[in-house]
């Protein structure tokens, strides 16, 4: 498997991936998934053998980069794609002088995954689009 994760301007492909995972699989309402913030975000696309399989985005706020909309198509899960996306986001944030930490809202079932990548959970569990989440951070 040849996996490449890179910054992308192909937001349409990211939207297609996110629609499949969040709207179709997880039943997230479209109005919540499409939040109007993609124009201000940095987007990362994961491709396996040239085929888009996952994506993520970063929103920059003060000294933090908020990683979000992380998704991997079902047939690519468990193969390191999600970890590669998070690593690419964190590596990019480390190149930005203003970024002191990476933050994200993790679905509760994914907390161990993010902990394995160095993130620490904080704060209470909260509902986001009908799914329990918890905030996590990684100091850069």
Order of alpha helices (4+ residues) and beta strands (2+ residues): beta-alpha-alpha-beta-beta-beta-alpha-beta-alpha-beta-beta
